[in-house]
Amino acid sequence: GDPRRVASAWLDRYERDRHAALAEVVSLILIASDAPSHAEVAREDVQDREPNDVVQQLVAALALEASEKGADFTQHWLVSRERGAQRVRENYPAIWREIAALAPHNMLVGGLLQTLRDWAMALAECQFRSVRHAATVAALSIVEGLGLACQSLQELCGAAAIQIRDAEAQHSSDRFQTLTDEHDHAQRAVRALIAARDSLGVALLSRRAKDVDPEIRRCCFEAFRRWADTTIEAFLDQQWTRYLHFGLGDRDPKVRAVVFAVLEHLLKNDSARPIQAVEALIESSKAKILARCHDIDPTVGAAAIRCASAIATHSLLGEAEYDPVIDLVWDADARRRTEAASFISRFVLTEDVLDYSAASPVALLPTGAS
C-alpha cells in the first residue's frame, strides 16, 4: 500500500497499543532482512524488555538456524534482484520516513522517537548483516523523516510570524498573544526535533558509515545526500562533513562514488549554501578530491573531477591545481576524458590560466606539450 497511509495507520495503532505496534515494526525489520522464520514478533516479545536482550536472543536463534540449515542471509530484500525487491527497496524506507514525518511532535518527544531509536539502533548492531542493514536503513529513514518534520514546522513558524506582524499592525492583542504562543511552541518543537535528528544521525554515521558491509556504508552516504536536501546549511557543519572525509578513502569504489556525489551537491555555488561553510569544506577536502581525480576506478575519478569543477566555480583552485584535472583529457577511460574536457571548456579556455605558446600550431596544448 501507500507508505503514507501505512505509516498513518501504524501511528493510530501505536496510540491504542504501544507494545503491539512496536512488535509490528520490529517484525518489519526482520522481514526486510529475510529472516522469515523469526519475523513473527509478538507483543509479549517486546513488552518491558531491553532491545539488546531481544537482539542477543535473535542472534542465537539465527546462528542455530544457519548451522542446522545452512541459511543464507546475504541475499535479502534490500540487495536482492528478485521480482518485487525493487518495490521493497522503495516502500520499506518510505514507511519509516513517513512515521517520523507524520507523527505529532508531542508523540515523538513523548516516547515514540526514543523507543524507535532504541530498537533500530540495537538491531543495527546485530551480527547478521541482513538484520543490521535493514535496521540501519530504518534508522536512516527516521532521520530523514525528522528533517521533513522540522522543515514543515519551520514553514509553520514563518507563516505564524507573518500573522503575528499583521495582528500587531491591527492592534489585535488577543490574536497577537495567541499567535505568539503558538509560534513559540512551534519554535521549541523545531529545536527539539533538530536535536533528536542530529543525535540519531551522528550516532548512525559514527557506527555504520564504517561498517564492514559496503552496502551499509553506501546507504549511509546516500541517506546523507537526502538529509542535506532538507536543510543544506546544517549538513555543511563539521560534525557531519567529517564522515565524508572518511568516505573519500573508502576501500569500495561504489561507496567513494556516492561520497563524491554528496560532496558535489554540498559544494554547489548558490545562495542556499553559506559561503564560509562551503569554503571551509573545500579547504579541508580539496587535496583529497584532486588526488581522487586519478582514482583507480574511472567512475570515481569522473565524480572527483565533477567535484573539482564545483570547487572551481568558487574560484578556489590555484593555477597548479588545474594540472591534475587537465592531464586527464588524455586518459584511457572515456568517462574521465569527458569530465576533464568539460572542466577545461568551463574553466581553462575561458580564463588565462595556462601559459599557451602563441607560436604553437595546436592551440589547446600548453607550452611544452606534444
ABEGO torsion letter per residue (X at the ends): XBAAAAAAAAAAAAAABAAAAAAAAAAAAAAAAGBAAAABBBAAAABGBBAAAAAAAAAAAAAAAAAAAGBBAABBAAABABBGAAAAAAAAAAAAAAAAAABBAAAAAAGAAAAAAAAAAAAAABABAAAAAAAAAAAAAAAAAAAAAAAAAAAAAAAAAAAAAAAAAAGBAAAAAAAAAAAAAAAAAAAAAAAAAAAAAAAAAAAAAABABAAAAAAAAAAAAAAAAABAAAAABAAAAAAAAAAAABABAAAAAAAAAAAAAAABBBAABBAAAAAAAAAAAAAAAAAAAABABAAAAAAAAAAAAAAAAAGABBAAAAAAAAAAAABABAAAAAAAAAAAAAAAAABBABBBBAABABAABBBGBX
